[in-house]
Amino acid sequence: GVLPQDDNIYRYDADGKPSSDVPEDSPVKAALRDILQKLGL
């Protein structure tokens, strides 16, 4: 799968925050959920 560009990930990383704390409506989180679902995880 492909993860879309998401400036939130950059901001969280630059601020030292875990990327898992990115808001649920983040495009990356939605894409990651889709990939994990397709993998059966």
Number of C-alpha atoms within 10 A of each C-alpha: 9 8 12 13 10 13 12 16 19 13 13 15 12 10 9 9 13 11 15 10 11 17 11 10 8 15 17 21 20 13 15 16 13 14 15 11 10 10 8 7 8
